[in-house]
Amino acid sequence: MSKILVFGHQNPDTDAIGSSYAFAELSRLRGLDAEVVALGEVNEETAFALDYFGVTAPRVVTSAKAEGVDTVILTDHNEFQQSISDIRDVTIMGVVDHHRVANFETEAPLFMTLEPVGSASSIVYRQFKAEGRELPKATAGLLLSGLISDTLLLKSPTTHPTDFKVAEALAEISGVDLETYGLALLKAGTNLATKSAAELIDIDAKTFELNGNAVRVAQVNTVDIAEVLERQDEIEAAINAAIAANGYSDFVFMITDIVNSNSEILALGQNIGKVEAAFDFELKNNHAFLAGAVSRKKQVVPQLTESFNK
């Protein structure tokens, strides 16, 4: 069989990189010619994990066909708009994901593993374990990093009860203290001062079609929400530019405090009333506090979806 590319979503986060790196390794153990690649440069949090465990970042690709590849495996995503540019022109051999299924169809059957757990990395770890395959220290470290990142060190409501044991097992294999390493990893991703406003609103952003509206929902992690809001004018200019360039109806920017597990919501667009109704708050100067919210998947997107569908 010819080469297969394994990758996570565009603007890859730590779970996208960790799960795809490990699943490519598992695929090779299964006899496939699999290569992990990335659909964008890694962020600072992911770079910290890669450096800590001595792993080189996957090379960045934009097209499978340009690589001479016609078969791919997706991790940490399934929506075509989040995938490689020519996803509709290649064969999807498999998917390993923990998100909703949307905008997804294939011409041929495929291997598809979807579980409502805290990270795609959790799923890949259990596949190694189910097959009785040895998990190298560095690979375990990247899977642990993906789980920590997506669950904010097991504090997010997206954390599944099984994730706690997965984290303990991966920490033991990778030789780290879960709490110490986890906090260091998350803090590595909060250095936002070096990023432009355009970069800031695109670090972790996804577009959702909500009742005919293209709603962009972005999230950044920080240890100081006020410090991010000091750049509000600059951030709003970048958001308005993104809205104009991409046709978004609305842009919701989630600034999450990883220490106190709260968020500030900054929103601009055509349907501000629906955004306010979604969270039962009033935006003042385009932003409002959302207590206890740390998960876009569980605490922001479902509420927006319900509000926009009314």
C-alpha positions in Angstrom: 0.0 0.0 0.0 1.2 3.5 -0.8 1.9 6.1 1.9 -0.9 7.3 4.1 -0.9 10.7 5.7 -2.1 11.0 9.3 -3.1 14.5 10.6 -5.2 16.5 13.0 -7.2 19.6 12.2 -6.1 22.9 10.8 -4.5 25.3 13.4 -3.4 22.2 15.2 -3.5 22.1 19.0 -1.7 19.7 21.3 -4.3 17.0 21.0 -4.3 17.2 17.2 -0.5 16.8 17.2 -0.3 14.2 19.9 -3.1 12.0 18.7 -1.9 12.0 15.1 1.7 11.4 16.0 0.7 8.4 18.1 -1.8 7.0 15.7 0.7 7.2 12.8 3.0 5.1 15.0 0.3 2.6 15.8 -0.6 2.5 12.1 3.0 1.6 11.2 2.9 -1.2 13.8 -0.1 -2.5 12.0 1.9 -2.7 8.8 0.9 0.6 7.1 3.2 3.1 5.5 1.9 6.0 7.6 3.4 9.4 8.1 2.3 12.0 10.6 2.0 15.5 9.2 0.4 18.8 10.4 -2.0 21.2 8.8 -0.2 24.2 10.3 2.7 25.2 12.6 2.5 24.0 16.2 1.6 26.5 18.9 3.8 27.3 21.9 2.1 24.8 24.2 2.6 22.0 21.7 6.2 23.1 21.1 6.8 22.8 24.8 5.5 19.2 24.8 7.6 18.3 21.8 10.7 19.8 23.2 10.1 18.2 26.6 9.9 14.7 25.1 12.5 15.2 22.4 10.2 14.9 19.4 10.5 16.8 16.2 7.4 18.7 15.0 5.6 17.0 12.1 6.2 18.7 8.8 3.5 21.0 7.6 1.5 20.1 4.5 -1.4 21.8 2.7 -2.5 19.3 0.1 -2.4 15.5 0.1 -2.4 15.3 -3.7 0.7 17.6 -3.8 2.4 15.0 -1.7 1.5 12.2 -4.1 -0.9 10.7 -1.5 -4.5 9.7 -2.1 -5.3 8.1 1.3 -5.5 9.8 4.7 -6.4 9.2 8.3 -7.9 12.0 10.4 -7.5 12.5 14.2 -9.2 15.0 16.4 -11.6 16.2 13.7 -14.0 15.0 11.1 -15.5 18.2 9.6 -14.2 18.8 6.1 -13.8 22.5 6.7 -11.3 21.8 9.4 -9.3 19.3 7.4 -6.8 19.3 4.5 -7.6 21.5 1.5 -8.3 18.6 -0.9 -10.0 16.3 1.6 -12.9 15.7 -0.8 -10.4 14.4 -3.4 -8.8 11.7 -1.3 -9.8 8.4 0.3 -10.4 8.7 4.1 -9.2 5.4 5.5 -10.0 6.2 9.1 -11.1 8.7 11.7 -10.3 8.9 15.4 -12.2 11.7 17.1 -14.1 13.0 20.1 -16.1 15.7 18.5 -19.6 15.8 17.0 -20.0 14.5 13.4 -20.8 17.2 10.9 -20.3 17.9 7.2 -18.9 14.5 6.8 -19.5 11.9 4.1 -17.4 9.3 2.2 -17.8 7.2 -0.9 -16.4 4.1 0.7 -16.6 2.4 4.2 -13.9 3.4 6.7 -12.6 2.7 10.1 -14.2 5.3 12.4 -13.7 5.6 16.2 -15.8 8.3 17.9 -16.0 8.5 21.6 -17.3 11.3 23.9 -14.1 11.5 25.9 -11.8 14.4 26.8 -9.4 14.0 23.9 -8.6 12.1 20.8 -5.3 11.2 22.6 -7.3 9.2 25.2 -8.8 7.1 22.4 -5.4 6.4 20.8 -3.9 5.3 24.1 -6.7 2.8 24.6 -6.1 1.4 21.2 -2.5 0.8 22.0 -3.5 -0.9 25.2 -6.3 -3.0 23.6 -3.7 -4.4 21.1 -1.2 -5.0 23.8 1.4 -2.8 22.1 4.2 -1.1 23.9 3.8 2.6 24.2 7.2 4.5 24.0 7.9 7.1 26.6 7.8 10.1 24.2 4.6 8.9 22.5 3.0 8.5 25.9 4.1 12.0 26.8 2.5 13.5 23.7 -0.7 11.7 24.3 -0.7 12.9 27.9 -0.1 16.4 26.7 -3.0 16.2 24.3 -5.3 15.0 27.1 -4.1 17.7 29.6 -4.5 20.4 26.9 -8.0 19.5 25.9 -9.3 19.0 29.4 -7.3 21.8 31.1 -5.6 19.3 33.4 -8.8 17.2 33.8 -10.8 20.3 35.1 -13.0 20.8 32.0 -16.5 19.4 31.8 -15.4 17.6 28.7 -13.3 15.3 30.9 -14.7 11.8 30.9 -14.5 9.6 34.0 -12.1 7.3 32.1 -9.7 10.1 31.4 -8.4 10.2 34.9 -7.0 6.7 34.8 -5.7 7.3 31.3 -3.9 10.4 32.5 -2.4 8.5 35.5 -1.2 5.7 33.2 0.3 8.0 30.6 2.1 10.0 33.3 3.6 6.9 34.7 4.8 5.7 31.3 6.2 9.1 30.3 7.9 9.6 33.7 6.3 12.9 34.8 4.3 14.2 37.7 0.8 14.8 36.3 0.1 18.1 38.2 3.6 19.6 37.9 4.0 18.8 34.2 0.4 19.6 33.4 0.5 23.1 34.8 3.9 23.8 33.1 2.4 22.7 29.8 -0.7 24.9 30.1 1.3 27.9 31.2 3.5 27.5 28.1 0.5 28.1 26.0 -0.5 31.3 27.7 2.3 33.5 26.4 0.2 35.7 24.3 2.1 39.0 24.3 4.3 38.0 21.3 1.3 37.3 19.1 -0.5 39.8 16.9 -4.2 40.3 17.4 -4.8 38.4 14.1 -2.8 35.5 15.4 -4.5 35.6 18.8 -8.0 35.2 17.4 -6.8 32.3 15.2 -4.8 30.2 17.7 -7.8 27.9 18.3 -10.8 28.9 16.2 -13.5 26.9 14.5 -16.4 28.0 12.3 -19.9 26.6 13.0 -22.9 26.8 10.7 -25.8 27.8 13.0 -29.1 28.1 11.3 -27.6 29.6 8.2 -25.1 31.7 10.0 -21.3 31.2 9.9 -20.3 31.7 13.5 -16.6 31.8 14.3 -15.8 30.7 17.8 -12.2 31.2 19.0 -10.6 30.5 22.3 -7.3 31.5 24.0 -6.0 30.3 27.4 -4.4 32.8 29.8 -3.6 33.4 33.5 -4.7 37.0 33.3 -7.9 37.9 31.4 -7.4 41.6 32.1 -4.1 41.6 30.3 -5.8 40.2 27.2 -8.6 42.8 27.4 -6.0 45.6 27.5 -5.6 44.8 23.8 -9.4 44.9 23.1 -9.3 47.6 20.4 -6.6 45.7 18.5 -8.4 42.4 18.9 -11.7 43.9 17.7 -10.0 45.4 14.7 -8.7 41.9 13.9 -12.1 40.3 14.4 -13.8 42.8 12.1 -11.2 42.2 9.5 -11.8 38.4 9.8 -15.5 38.9 9.5 -15.1 41.0 6.4 -12.6 38.6 4.8 -14.5 35.4 5.5 -18.1 36.3 5.7 -18.7 35.3 9.3 -22.0 36.5 10.6 -20.6 36.6 14.1 -17.4 36.1 16.0 -17.3 34.9 19.6 -13.9 35.1 21.3 -13.5 33.1 24.5 -10.7 34.3 26.8 -10.2 31.5 29.4 -8.5 31.8 32.8 -6.9 28.4 33.3 -6.1 29.0 36.9 -9.6 30.1 38.1 -11.6 28.2 35.5 -13.6 31.2 34.1 -13.9 33.0 30.8 -14.6 36.4 29.4 -16.7 36.4 26.1 -15.9 39.1 23.6 -18.4 39.1 20.7 -19.0 41.1 17.5 -21.4 40.5 14.6 -24.9 40.6 13.3 -26.6 38.5 16.0 -25.4 39.9 19.3 -28.8 39.5 20.8 -28.7 35.7 20.2 -25.2 35.6 21.7 -26.5 37.3 24.8 -29.5 35.1 25.0 -27.3 32.0 24.7 -25.5 32.8 28.0 -28.1 34.9 29.7 -25.8 37.9 30.1 -25.5 41.4 28.7 -22.5 42.4 26.7 -21.0 45.7 27.9 -18.4 47.2 25.6 -18.8 44.0 23.6 -17.7 41.6 26.4 -19.1 39.9 29.4 -17.9 37.4 32.2 -18.9 33.8 32.0 -18.3 32.1 35.3 -17.1 28.5 35.3 -16.9 28.3 31.5 -13.7 26.7 30.2 -15.0 24.4 27.4 -16.0 25.7 24.0 -17.4 22.3 23.1 -19.6 21.9 26.2 -20.2 25.4 27.5 -20.3 27.7 24.5 -21.2 26.0 21.1 -24.3 24.1 22.4 -25.7 27.2 24.0 -25.1 29.2 20.8 -26.6 26.5 18.7 -29.8 26.5 20.8 -30.0 30.2 20.7 -29.5 30.6 17.0 -32.0 27.9 16.2 -34.8 29.7 18.1 
